[in-house]
Amino acid sequence: MRTFSYVFIALFLFGSLSCRDTKKAEAEMEKAIEQVEEVEQQVEEASEELDAKAKEAEEALMELDSI
């Protein structure tokens, strides 16, 4: 009976510690996902800005060609 109690207590403690690690890992994963989404947004904004400048440059070249 004692052996069973020791095994049960050991499994309970192991399970409790595993849950804590999982929560910590999930929090770190969520933080990493937020950072990736922020970088994606910055890249999208930079891409849109670059497209706008390319369009302006193309219009300027077309205007020069018409002269």
C-alpha positions in Angstrom: 0.0 0.0 0.0 2.9 2.4 0.8 4.4 1.8 -2.6 1.1 2.6 -4.3 0.9 5.8 -2.2 4.4 6.9 -3.1 3.8 6.2 -6.8 0.5 8.1 -6.7 2.1 11.1 -5.0 5.0 11.1 -7.4 2.7 11.0 -10.4 0.5 13.7 -9.0 3.5 16.0 -8.4 4.9 15.2 -11.9 1.5 16.0 -13.4 1.2 19.3 -11.5 4.7 20.4 -12.7 3.9 19.4 -16.2 0.8 21.6 -16.3 2.8 24.6 -15.1 5.4 24.1 -17.8 2.6 23.8 -20.4 1.1 27.1 -19.2 4.4 28.8 -19.3 5.1 27.4 -22.8 1.7 28.5 -24.0 2.3 32.0 -22.7 5.7 32.2 -24.5 4.1 30.8 -27.7 1.4 33.5 -27.5 4.0 36.2 -27.1 6.0 34.9 -30.0 2.8 34.8 -32.2 2.0 38.4 -31.3 5.6 39.4 -32.2 5.3 37.6 -35.6 1.9 39.3 -36.3 3.4 42.7 -35.5 6.3 42.1 -37.9 3.9 40.9 -40.6 1.9 44.1 -40.1 5.1 46.2 -40.5 6.1 44.3 -43.6 2.6 44.8 -45.1 2.8 48.6 -44.4 6.3 48.8 -45.9 5.1 46.9 -48.9 2.1 49.2 -49.4 4.4 52.3 -49.1 6.8 50.9 -51.6 4.0 50.2 -54.1 2.8 53.7 -53.7 6.3 55.2 -54.3 6.8 52.9 -57.3 3.5 54.1 -58.8 4.5 57.7 -58.2 7.9 57.0 -60.0 6.1 55.3 -62.9 3.8 58.3 -63.3 6.7 60.7 -63.2 8.5 58.6 -65.9 5.3 58.6 -68.1 5.1 62.4 -67.7 8.8 62.7 -68.8 8.1 60.4 -71.8 5.3 62.6 -72.9 7.5 65.7 -73.0 
